[in-house]
Amino acid sequence: MIFKNEAKNYLLTGLICFLVYGLCMSILFGIVLGLGAGLFFAIMMVVVLSAQSSSLEKCFEQTRYNISKTERINCEGPATYNEGTAKIPGWIFYTDSGLIFYSKKDISTPKLTISKSDILNTTSNKGNLLTIQTGLGVHTFVVVKADSWRNVMTASIKEPVNNQSSAIPKVENVSSADELKKYKDLLDSGVITQEEFDAKKKQLLGL
């Protein structure tokens, strides 16, 4: 389950509901009825939160599938994006082309995308804070095992650019004799004059 790490939060929320509702209802209707009502509200809260989590999981599974169809996913996981003073929970992917962050509130479109070519440096702090420096600013995320993320991203950024030497057309070595023959043919066909041919001949022979 993608958000299984939130199970403790669900149980804590349920416990708080049980205590709050149970206490209030106990004061109004007695201990037995109050505890029963508190337990009911606690269970309902846990069920609702679990259903939301399951729905999010399916959506993120579809997002993962769509991304993997076009490029490789190097690492992924739950994350909180620190946007100024706001803390935005969601899911983060790091692919061959860069970083993609989706917010839990809106998973239809990425909240943030950073191209790999724009990433200048990555650092990790306190084991869970990942800092990404780009030419346009600094982005920070709270992730599990930030050191591992930093290592993956650093290795990816330092990958050498594909050898482009094969894209450079090879210039064939043309000998002076071949060039001279070509210009002789042009002279014989009347394309160039004798003076032009003599001048080119001196140039090719270094005279």
C-alpha positions in Angstrom: 0.0 0.0 0.0 1.5 3.3 -1.1 0.4 5.3 2.0 0.8 2.4 4.5 3.1 4.6 6.5 0.1 6.7 7.4 -1.7 3.8 9.2 -0.4 5.0 12.5 -1.9 8.4 11.8 -5.2 6.8 11.1 -5.1 4.8 14.4 -4.1 8.0 16.3 -7.0 9.9 14.7 -9.4 7.1 15.6 -8.1 7.1 19.2 -8.6 10.9 19.5 -12.1 10.6 18.1 -12.9 7.8 20.5 -11.6 9.8 23.5 -13.2 13.1 22.4 -16.6 11.8 21.3 -16.7 9.2 24.1 -16.1 11.8 26.7 -18.6 14.2 25.4 -21.3 11.6 24.9 -20.5 10.1 28.3 -21.2 13.4 29.9 -24.5 13.8 28.1 -25.9 10.2 27.9 -23.8 8.1 30.3 -20.6 6.1 30.2 -21.8 3.1 28.3 -23.6 5.0 25.6 -20.8 7.5 25.4 -18.1 4.9 25.0 -20.2 3.1 22.3 -20.7 6.4 20.4 -17.0 7.2 20.7 -16.0 3.8 19.4 -18.5 4.2 16.4 -17.1 7.6 15.4 -13.6 6.3 15.7 -14.2 3.3 13.5 -16.0 5.5 10.9 -13.1 7.9 10.8 -10.5 5.2 10.3 -12.7 3.6 7.5 -13.1 7.0 5.7 -9.4 7.7 5.9 -8.5 4.2 4.7 -10.9 4.5 1.8 -9.3 7.8 0.7 -5.9 6.3 1.0 -6.9 3.3 -1.2 -8.3 5.6 -3.8 -5.1 7.6 -3.8 -3.1 4.5 -4.2 -5.0 3.4 -7.3 -4.5 6.9 -8.8 -0.8 6.8 -8.1 -0.5 3.3 -9.5 -2.0 4.6 -12.8 0.4 7.5 -12.8 3.3 5.2 -12.2 2.2 3.0 -15.1 1.8 6.0 -17.5 5.3 7.3 -16.7 6.9 3.9 -17.0 5.5 3.5 -20.5 7.7 6.3 -21.8 10.8 6.4 -19.5 12.6 4.6 -16.7 11.7 5.4 -13.1 15.0 5.4 -11.1 13.4 5.9 -7.7 10.1 7.0 -6.1 8.3 7.3 -2.8 6.1 9.4 -0.6 7.3 13.0 0.0 6.4 16.3 1.4 7.3 19.3 -0.7 8.3 22.4 1.3 6.8 25.3 -0.7 7.7 28.3 1.4 5.9 27.8 4.7 3.4 25.3 3.2 4.0 21.6 3.6 2.5 19.7 0.6 2.3 15.9 1.0 2.4 13.8 -2.1 4.5 11.4 -4.2 7.8 11.9 -6.0 9.3 10.2 -9.0 12.8 10.5 -10.4 13.1 9.4 -14.0 15.7 9.6 -16.7 14.4 13.0 -17.7 14.1 14.5 -14.2 12.0 14.9 -11.1 8.2 14.8 -11.0 6.2 15.6 -7.8 2.4 15.0 -7.5 0.3 16.5 -4.6 -2.2 14.3 -2.8 -4.8 17.0 -3.3 -4.5 17.1 -7.0 -3.0 14.1 -8.7 -4.3 14.9 -12.2 -1.2 17.0 -13.0 2.3 17.3 -11.6 2.7 19.9 -8.9 6.4 20.3 -9.8 8.7 19.1 -12.5 12.4 19.6 -12.7 14.4 18.6 -15.8 17.6 16.7 -15.1 19.5 19.2 -17.1 18.3 22.0 -14.7 19.6 20.2 -11.6 22.9 21.7 -10.4 23.4 20.0 -7.1 21.6 17.8 -4.5 22.2 17.5 -0.8 20.6 15.6 2.1 20.3 16.5 5.7 19.2 14.8 8.9 18.4 11.6 6.9 15.1 12.8 5.4 15.6 16.3 4.0 16.5 16.4 0.3 17.6 19.7 -1.2 17.7 20.2 -4.9 19.4 23.2 -6.3 18.5 24.4 -9.8 19.3 27.4 -11.9 16.0 29.0 -10.9 16.1 28.3 -7.2 16.2 25.7 -4.4 13.5 23.0 -3.7 13.4 20.9 -0.5 11.5 17.6 0.1 11.1 15.4 3.1 11.6 11.9 1.9 12.4 8.5 3.3 16.2 7.8 3.1 17.2 11.1 1.6 20.8 9.9 1.3 19.7 7.2 -1.1 17.8 9.8 -3.2 20.9 12.1 -3.3 23.2 9.2 -4.4 20.8 8.2 -7.2 20.3 11.7 -8.5 24.0 12.6 -8.2 25.1 9.6 -10.1 22.4 10.3 -12.8 23.5 13.9 -13.1 27.1 13.0 -13.6 26.4 10.5 -16.3 28.4 11.4 -19.4 26.5 12.8 -22.3 26.1 10.3 -25.1 29.1 10.3 -27.3 28.3 12.7 -30.1 31.4 11.9 -32.2 29.3 9.5 -34.3 27.1 12.4 -35.2 30.0 14.4 -36.7 30.3 13.6 -40.4 33.6 12.2 -41.3 35.6 14.2 -43.8 37.2 12.0 -46.4 40.8 12.6 -47.1 41.0 13.8 -50.7 44.4 13.7 -52.3 45.9 16.6 -54.3 46.1 14.3 -57.4 42.3 13.6 -57.2 41.6 17.3 -56.8 43.9 18.1 -59.7 42.2 15.5 -61.9 38.8 17.0 -61.0 39.9 20.5 -62.1 41.5 19.1 -65.3 38.2 17.6 -66.2 36.6 21.0 -65.6 39.2 22.6 -67.9 38.6 20.0 -70.6 34.9 20.6 -70.5 35.3 24.4 -70.7 33.9 25.2 -67.2 37.1 26.9 -66.1 39.8 28.7 -68.0 43.5 27.7 -68.4 44.5 30.5 -66.1 42.1 29.3 -63.4 43.4 25.8 -63.8 47.0 26.8 -63.5 46.3 28.9 -60.4 44.5 25.9 -58.7 47.3 23.6 -59.8 50.0 25.8 -58.1 47.8 25.9 -55.0 47.4 22.2 -54.8 51.1 21.4 -55.5 52.3 24.1 -53.2 54.2 25.9 -55.9 
